[in-house]
Amino acid sequence: MGDRMSSAMMSGALERRRRTGGGGGGTVSSAGLVIPDRITRFRGRAITPRLLLAAGLILPAGWRARPAAAPPPFTVGETLEYDARIGLVPAGSATTSVVRMAAVRGQPVYVFSMHGAGGPPGLRSSYAMTSWTGVEPFVSRRFDRSVTLAGRTEQHEYEIVPDSLRYRETGAGAEPRDWVAPATPLDELAFLYYLRTLPLAPGDARVLRGYFRNGYNPVTVTVTGRDNVTLGNGRAVACLALRITAAGTVSRVWLTDDPRRLPAQLELPLTIGRVRLVLRGS
């Protein structure tokens, strides 16, 4: 709306110049006025376009009003519970949560968590992820991941500094060095919430280079169509079906085709096979 109003005001000002025979170069002000390029004076003081720009009366070249950011489709306290299957075999459960708001290095962040456990006998596994993700901009600032498989645990902790384009693994035994990160880094859990904020439609394809570990970029997201997904409570919901590829691996996510964009179903690759997570209810 702001661009349309500015355009209308500019057009009106230019038309006034044509009717009055105004000529020569000029700069359009934020109030729709044409400021001549020649120096003018007011109360004995020289007024130049540069001075008006500094005063905020002239819009710099290429200026566009920034639209207000839409509120995210998730809020603190949201908790989603899933049943897991590997093929037709029940394989445990998982939970995702928007736990709370916090601060990392003085910046406000969401704290997202995902944890689960299950698997066939002899290969029981559990995992937990926590992401500290900035509110504005929506970038990862800290990420922890712990995976236990058949009694062996791997734990990784990362400090991510978007302003410096770097991240560092900080957990026990980690190599003390910095690695290059993209300008808008996201960990895998933050990425799931980021997908929910995108205006997606069937046929869309996006190539993203924001995964915080650069070696796994690019990440390609393709909306393959619409599917009905039956939730754990028996309710069928319409979803957008997403295919996500990165570093030779393929994941699938089904987001409800409504403003909440709930992940109704996920299909993820694991070392023991592909696990399917189905939302119990919405």
N, C-alpha and C positions, 0 to 999 in steps of 0.2 A: 504494500500500500504506500509506503514511504517513497519508493522509486516512482510510482505512478504520479503521486502528488508533486514530487520534485520535477518530473518531466513536464507535467502540465504547467507548472509555474515558470519553468524555463521557456517553454513554447510561448506562453503569454508575454514574457519579457522580450523575447526576440521579435514577436509580432509588433509590440509597442515601439521597438527600435525602428522597424521597417516603416511603420506609419509616420514616425516623426523624422525620418530621414537620417537616423543615427548610422554612422559608419565607423570603420576601423575595427581593430581587434578589441576584445573584451573578455572578461572572465565572469562566469555566472556565479552569483553568491548563493548561499544556502537559503536565503530569503527570496530567491528568484530574480534578483536584481542583476543587471549587467554592469560590471565595474570596468571602465575603460582601462586599457593597458598603460596609457600615459599617466604620469604622476598627477594626482589631484591634491588639494590642500583643504584642511579643515582647521579653522581657528589658528591658521599660521603654521600648522604642522603638516609635513608631507605625508600623504597616505598612499602607500604602494600596495599592489596585490599581495606581496609577501607579508606585509603587516596585517592585512585583512585575513590571510590564511592563518597566521599565528593567532589571531583573535577568534578564529572559528567561524568567520562570516563567509569564507569561500570554501567550497568542497574541493579537496585535492583530486587530481585526475585519477579516474578509475575507482572513485569512492562508491561504495554500495552500503546501504543500511544493513547491519547485521541482524538477521531474524532472531527473535527470542528463542532460546533453546527449549525444545519441547520437554516436558517432564518425562523421566524414564518410566517404562512400563512395570517397574518393580519398586518396592518400598521396603524399608527396614521392617523385619519381622516376617517377611515372606519365607515360607518353608515348603518345599516340594519333596514328596516321598515317592520312591520308585521301587518297583520289583524288577529284579535282574534275571535274565535267562541266557544261557549259551545253547543255541539251537532250541530244542524243546525242553531242556533240562533247567529246572529252577537253580539259580546261582546266587541267591542272596538278595540284598537290598541296598539302596543308596538314598542319600538325602542331600539336597542343596538348600542353602539358607543365605539370606541377606541378614547377617548377624547384627550389625550395629554400624554406627558412624564412629570414626576415629581420626587421628591425625598422624601423618608420617612426614618428618622433617618440616613441620609447620603447615602442611597441606592437608585439607580435609579429604578423607577417603571413605569409600564403602569397604566394609569387611565382608567378603563372600567366603563361604565354606562349602565343601563337598566332601562327604565321607561315605564309605560303604564297606561291606564285607560279604564274603561268600565264596563260591567256587566248589568244584567237585572234591570228594575226599582225597587227601594226599596232596592236593594243590590249593588248599584253602588260602585265600588272599584277603588283604584289607588295604585300604588306601585312604588318605586324607589330604586334602588340598585347602590352603587358605590363601586368599588373594586380597591385598590391600590396594584398591584401585581408586584413582583420583576421581573427584566429582566433576571438575572442569579444569583442565581437559580430562577426558576419560582415558587414563593411561595407568598401567601397572606401576606401582612404586615399591612393592615388596611381594614376594611369593614364596610359600613353603609347600613342599610336596613330600609325602612319606608313603612308601609302598612296601608291603610285606607279602612275600610269595613263598609258600612252602617253608615258612620259618625264617626266611632271610629278609632283612629289612634294609631298604635304601632310603636315605633321607637327604633332601636337598633344600637349602635355604638361599634365597637370592635377594639382594638389594638392587633395585633398579632405579637409575637416576636419569629420567628422560631429558632434563635440561643439559646434561653432560653427554648424552648419547652413549651411555655405558651401563653395564650391570656387572655385579660381582657375586660369585657364590661364596656364602659366608658360613656354611655349616661345618661341622667337625670334619677335618681331613681335606677340606676344599683347598684348591690351589689359590694362593692369595694374589690374584691378578684381575685386572679389569678387562672386560670384553666389550666390543662395540655393539650397541643396541640401536634399533631404528628410532626415528624421531617420535613416533607415537607407539611405544611398546605395549603389548598385551600378552599376558600369560594365558594358558589354555582355559582356565576357569573364567577369567575376565573376558576372554574372547566369546564364551558362550553368552554372557550377559550383553556384550556388545552387539552380537547378532540380533538380539531382541530389540535393539533400538533402531535398526535399519529399516528404511521404507522399501520392503521387498515385494516382488510380484513374480508370478510364473514367467520364466524366460530370462530373468535377470541373471547376469554373471558378473562377478566382481573379482578382481585380482588384488589381494591385500598383501602388504609387505610390513605388517606390524607385529608379527610374532617376535617376542623379545630376544629369542636366540636366532640370530640372522641366518644361520645355516639351514633353517627349516622354511625360509621364505623362498618364493611367494606362496601364499595360501589362496587357493581359488575356491570361491563360493558360488555355486550354481543352484538356482531355484528350478528344480526339474518339473514342478507342477504342484497340483493340489491332491492330497490324499485324505481319506477318513481314517483316523486312528481310534481304536477301541481302548479306552482307559481301563485301569484295573477294576473300577467300579462298574464296568459294563457300558458306560456311556460312550457314544461315538462322537468325535469332534472333528471338524474340518481343519486341516493343517496345510501349511506350506511345507513342501518337502525340499530339504537342502542337501546338496552333495558337496562335501568339503574335502579337498585334496591338498596334501602338503608332504613334500619329501617322499613321494611314492606311496603314501598311505591314504586311505579313503575312510572318512567318517560320514555318518548320516545324522541329520537332525530334523525333526518335525516340529515346527512352531505353530501353535494355534493361530488360525487366521482370524484374529480379533485383536483389539487394542492391547491385550495383556501379553501376547506373543509368548505364551508359556511353552517351554520345551516339553511336549507331550510324549515324545519318544526319542531316544538316542541309540545309535548303533555305533559301537566303538571297537577298534581293533586292540586285542590283547595278545600276549604271548601264548595263551592257552586257547585262543579262538576269538570270535567276534561276540561281544556281549551286547545284549539289547536291554535297555532300560525303558520301562513303561510307567508313565505317571499313574499313580493309584487313583487320583481324583483331582478335580479342579474346583 
